[in-house]
């Protein structure tokens, strides 16, 4: 575990003084910022990205009224590191969290490995710039009794799941309210259970309170409470991450024939479900309905024009399991074309694991119905949102660029450095993208053969034609950049890579 220094505290004091000086000069009201993060939502699971079976009218409308990114990427192919990259603006070769890892502090739901007191989050810089900050959903960057607590990392208010494993159930025993655990179900449902025999009933896996609805209620109350001042609302919603425990009214809207003779009994982890295809689609539609509720509340208070709303996902859809008829948790990602034809799933640095949907609406600045092909990724949001909010950037190096020219439809900015993913789960994976070229190397944490692959995404977005042998000099260039610029992270080591200048 790392220990804090006084560096961040000094920077925050300077940023606050700077914001007060700016506030003394009359200027238009700062725009509100709403950042909605779905959980394990695939590139092809929204109507605006080609989905033909799942109903997502609210996000589709968001895309019609705003900008759709066709080549947007997460910061990592699983939950915690993706959120670390998003919150801190540092790619995985510089981020403090580079894989999912529990904090190990002894509780049943201990929370994930915490970011340190030195980490500067986008919430902190916006708060120093005069924003009211609230987070509602799944955190995953450190328990309440550590430096990683959202309340210690710039958020005035937090309500939801601190620990990702507690979020495996939509009817958990408790949720975290600021830094206290609040019981929501006297008869909670565990997130994992098998039913080898007998009738599978969805009603057997429900309890008194459905956590996503409680989270939404608190988020809407935050908008109500702060409608007269600038706010940053971070909404890391938990759907459609399994277990499949969607509302029955949504399940009933999908065809029963989808699931004839397809009961899921928990054999690929998480909870059983009698209609897994309908249940999975229902989770995405319920998520979409929650997005609609947020948009409606902004409209109710007359905040639409001066609010930027970003909707995206933390990584690609869930991968396969032992029973090949189902993905993990009973999902069927082939049936729904969840990857949008891309290669790989969650946990992979191929496109299906890291390319994600992203739509942005901001009537004051963003042209309705616009589309961009510019590659972008999570580190860009720190720099972009800080600029939008008039916030002071931290002195430490950030890895993103300002996307404001993209949002405004102006000339696309040039990215000075390649995009990097330095991932420490699933065997250890690195990916480096520069222009149309993307290099991938797997198995860095085990003894399996590790070789570079190279793909030209402009002509081969499905990554079917490895061009590494034809372009060895380009592979070596991307490798050198990654190794020269990466920072060794002792809490997430890759012995085969740490300290190396070449992998030959």
N, C-alpha and C positions, 0 to 999 in steps of 0.2 A: 504494500500500500504506500502511496506517495504522500508527502507532507507539504503543506501549503507554505508559500512565502508571502511577502507583503507587496509584491509587484502588482498584482491585480487590484488590490485595494487602493494603491496610489493612482493607478490608471483610472479607476472608476471615479475617484474624487476629482481628478482633472476633467474627465468627461462631463461630470455634473456641473462643474463651474462653467465649462464652455457652453452647455445647453442653457444655463441661466442667462448668460450674456446674450445669446441669440434670442431668447424669449423676450428680452427687454425691448427688442425692435419689433414693431408691429408686422405681422406676416400672416398669410392665409393659414387656416387650420391645417394641422398635419393630417395626412390621410390615415385612416384606420387600416390595420393590416390583419387579415384573417388567413391563417395557413392551415389547411385541412390535409391531414396525412392518413390515407387508408392503410390497412395492414395486410400485406400479402395480396394486393390487388394486381392482377396481371395486365400486361400491355394490351391484351385483346378483350378485356372483360367489360368494356363500356361501349354503348352504342356508337358514340362519336369516334371510337377506334375500331369499328367494324363488328362489334358483338351483335349477333342476330337472335339470341335466345333470351338474354337477361334484360329486364326492363330497368333502364337508368335515365329517366326523362329529365331529372333535375341537373345532373352533371352534363348531359347532352345539351341542355339549354344553356348552361354555363359556357360551353364551348362555342355555341352559336353566337353568344353575346360577347365573346372575348377572343382569346388567342389560344390555339392548340399547338403544343410542342410535339413534333413527330420523333425527335431524337433527344429526349430528356432521360437522364440517368440518375439513379440513386447513388448514395455515397458508398453503399456496401450491400451485398446480397442477402443479409439477414438483419434482424431488428436493431439490436443495441448499437452496433457500429454505424449503421445508417443514420440513426438518430444523433449519434455523437458528431458525425460529419456535418449534418444539417445544423445542429445547434452551435458548433464552433467554427465552421467555415474552413476546416482543415481536411484535406483528403486523407485516405487511409494510410499513406506513407508518413504522415505527420500527426495523425489523430491519436488521442490517448487510448481510445477503445477501438480494437481492431478485430474483435470477434465477440460472440456471445459468451459470457462467463459470469457465474454467480459470485456475489460478494462474499459468501461463506460466513455470514455472521450468526449462523446458528438457528434462525427461525425457519418455520415451514416455508414461508415465502420471503426469503432474505433480500430479494432485490438483486440487481446486477452490479457488476464491478463499477465502482463510482468514478466519475470524472473528478479531478482534483480541484482544490480551491483556486489554483492558478488558471484553470480553464476559463476563458471568457466566452460567454454565450451571447447569441443574438438578443435574447431577452434582457440581458444586463445592459447592453449598449442602448437598446431602445428605452429601457427604464430610465437610464441616465439622461436620455434625450427628452424625457417628459411623458413617456407612454405609461399607461396602466397595463400591466401584463398578467395574462391568465392562461393556464394550460389545463386541458380537460381531456382525459383519455389515458393512453399508456405511455409511461415515461421510460423506464429501462436504463437509466443512467446513474443509479445509486440510491440506496435506501435513505429514509428520513434521518437516520442517525449517522450519516456520513456527509462528506463534502459534496456528494453528488445529488443531494436532495434538490428537487426543482425550486423549493423555497430558498435554498442557499445559492441557487444559480440564476437569480434574476426574476423569478416569477412571484408576483404578489399573491396569487391564488393558484392552488392546484387541487383538482379533484379527479380521481380515477384510479387506475392501477399503477402503483409504483413498480411492482415486480411483474415481469413478463409471464412468469409461470402461474401466478395468480390469475392472469388474463386468459389462461387456457380454458376457463369456464366463464360463461356469460351469467352464471348465477353463483358468484363466489361468496365466501363468508363475509368479506368486508371489502370496502374500497378505502383509499387514502384520501383524507380531506386535509389539505395543507400537510401537517406532519403528524396527523393522528389517524389511526385505523378506526373506521366507523362501520359497525356491523350493519349489513343490508339484508342478509338472509339468515334466519334462525336454522333453516334446514338447507344448507348450501349443497351444491352439486359439484363433486370433484371433476376435474377436467379430463380424466382418463378412466375408462372402464370398458370391459368386454362383456358381451352377452352371447356366448357360443350357441345357446339353444333357447327356444321359446319365442314368443312374439316380441318384436321390438316396437316400443311405443315412445314417441317423442315426448309425451307428457310425463314420462318417468324421469326426464332429465331437465325439468323446470322447477323453479322455486318461487318465492314470494316476489322478488324484485329482479327485473332484467337490467343488468348493469348499463348497457348502452343507452337506455332511456333515461336513467338517472344522470349519466354523464351529459347527455344532451340538455336536460333540464338545467343543470348548473351552468352550462355554456351559454344558454339563452338568457339566464339571469344575469350573467356577466355582461352581456350586451346591454340589457336593460339598465344595469347599475352604472354603466360607463358611457352611455350614449352621448353625453355632453362633453366628453374629453377624448383625446386620442387614445386608442387602445391597440395592443397587440394580442390577438386571440389565437393561440396555438391549439389545434384540435387533432391530436393523434388518435383518431377513432380506432376501435379494435377490430371492426369487421373488414374483410371476411375471413380473418384468421380462424382456423378451426380451434375448438370443437364446433360442429354444426348444431346450433341451438337457436335457430331463427324463429321469429314470431309465426304462429300458425296461420294468421290471416294472410301473410305473404306466401307461405308454402301453398296454400289453397289456390292461389292464382296461377300456379304452374301445372302443366299437364301431368295427370297421374300415370299416363303410359310411359313417361320418362323413366320411371323407377319400377316397372314391372319385373319382379324376380330379382331385384337389386338391393335387398336389405343390406345395410352396412352394420356389422356386428362389433366394430371396434378393433378389428384385426390389424389395421394399419395405424394404431394409436388413437387417442382421443375417444370421444363418446360414440356409441351406436346411434343409428338413425334409420327410420323405416323408409324414408324417401330422400336419399342423400343428394341426388341431383337437384330436386326441387328445393331442398333445404339450403344447399349452397347458393343457388340463384337467389333465394329469398334473403340471405344475408347481405348480398350486394344490393338488392333492391331496398332493403331496410336502411343500409348505409346511405344510399341515394336519397331516401326520404328524409334522413337526418340533415343531409346537405341542403335539401329544399327548405327545411325548417329554419336553418341558419340564414339562408338568403332571404326568406320571408321576414324574419325578425329585423334584418338590416333595412329592408324596404319599409317596414312598419314605422321605423324611427327616422326615415328619410336619410339614411346613411349610404345608400347605394352608390351615388355619384362619387363620393369621396372615400370609398373603401376599395382596397385591392384585395381580391379573393384568389388564393392559389389552392388548387386541388391536385394532389398527386398521391403516390404510394411509396412505401418504404422499400419494397423489393418486388420481385416477380412472384408468380403463384406457387403454391405448395407442390413439392416434388412427389415422386412415386414411392411405393412401399412394398412390403413382401407380397401382398395380394395385388397382382398386376391389374386387376379390374378397377382398382381405386388408387387415387393419390392419397397422401397422408390425410387422416381424419375423415376419409370417405368422399373427398372431392373427386370430380372427374374432369380434369383440365383438358383432356383431349375432346370430350363431348362438347365443351364450351369454347374450344379453341382459345383457351385462356392466355396463351403466349402470343397470340396474333401471328402464328407461323414462325416465330423465332426459335432459336435453339436454347435449350437449358431451362431450368426452373430456379426457384429460390435456392440459395446456397451455391449457385454457379455464377461465374463471371462471364459466361456467354451472354448474348443479348437478352435471352428470355429471363435471366436472373437479375439483370440490372437495368435494362431499358424499361421505362415505366410511363404510364399515362401522366400528362401534366396539362392542365388548362388554367388560364388566368383571365379573370374579369376585372376590369377597372374602367368604368365608363368615361372617366375624366381623361384617360390617357391611352387606353388600348382599343384598337379598332375592332368592332364586332365582326366575327366570322373570319378572322385572320389565322394564318397557319405559318409556322416557321420550321425549317429543316435544320436550323443551326444546332449542332451538338452542344448540350449544356448539362450540368450536373449539380448535385446538392451543394458543394462549396460555393457556388455562385449566389445562392440565396442570401448568405450572410452579407456579402458586399452589396448586393442589390437592395435588400431591405434596410440596411443601415443608411444607404444613400437616400432612399425614399423617405425615411423617418428623420433625416437630418442628424443622424447619430455619429458620434466620433468613433472611428475605427481603432481597434487596439493596436499596440505597437508591434505585436508579434505578427509573423508572416501569415497571410491568408492565401488560400489556393484558388479562390474563385474570381470571376470577373463580374463587372456590373452589367446586368441584363437589361437595364433601362432602355438602351437603344433598340433592343429586340422587342420589348414590350410596346414601345412607341412607334414601331414600324420604320425606324430609321436605318441607316447603314449598319450592317452587322459588325460588331466588334471582333477584333482578332484575338485569339487566345494565345498568350505568350508562351505557355508551357503545355505539354501534353496532359491529358486527364489520366489519373492514376487510381487504381484499386489495389491495396496491399492487404489481403484478407487472410485471417489466421484461423479459420475453421474449415471444415470440409476438405481436410488434407493440405491446406495452405495453397492459395491461389493468388497470382498477380495478373493484372491486366493493365495495359497502357495504350491509350488511344491518342493519335495525332493525325488531324485531318481525317481522311477516310480510312486510315490504317489502324488496326487494333491487334496488338500482340497479347497472347495469353500463355501463361505457364502454370501448370497444375502440379500437385503432389510435392510441394516444397516441404511439407512436414513429415513425410514418411519415406520409405525406402523404394517406393515405386519409381519407375523411370520418369524423369522430369525433362521435358523438352519444350522449346518455344513453338507456338503456333502463330500464324499471321494471317489476317483476313482483311480484304478490301471491302468495307461495309457499303461503299457506294454502289458496287456492282453485286455484292454477295452479303446482304444483310442477314441471311440465314446461316452464315458461317459454315458453308459446306466445302469450300475449296481452300485448303491450307496452302498459303504462298510463302511459307518460311524458307523453304529450300531455294526458291527463286530470288529471294531478296534478303540474303544473310546480312548485308551491310545495314539495312533498315532495322532488322531485328536487333543487331548489336547496338545501334544508335539508341533505340528505345530502352534497351536493357541498361545501357550506361547512364541515361538520364535518370531512370528509376533508382539505381543503386547509388548514384552520386548524391541525389537529393533526399533520399529517405532518411528518417531518423529512427534509430534503434529504440524500440519500446520494450523495456525489461519485463513488463507485465504481460506482454504478448510476443514472446520471442519466436523467431524462425531461425534456428541454429544454422541451417544450410545457407542462409542469406545474410544474417546480421554481421556487419563489419566487412562484407565482401565488396570488391570492386568489379568482379566478374563471376559468372556462374559456370564458366568453362572448367 
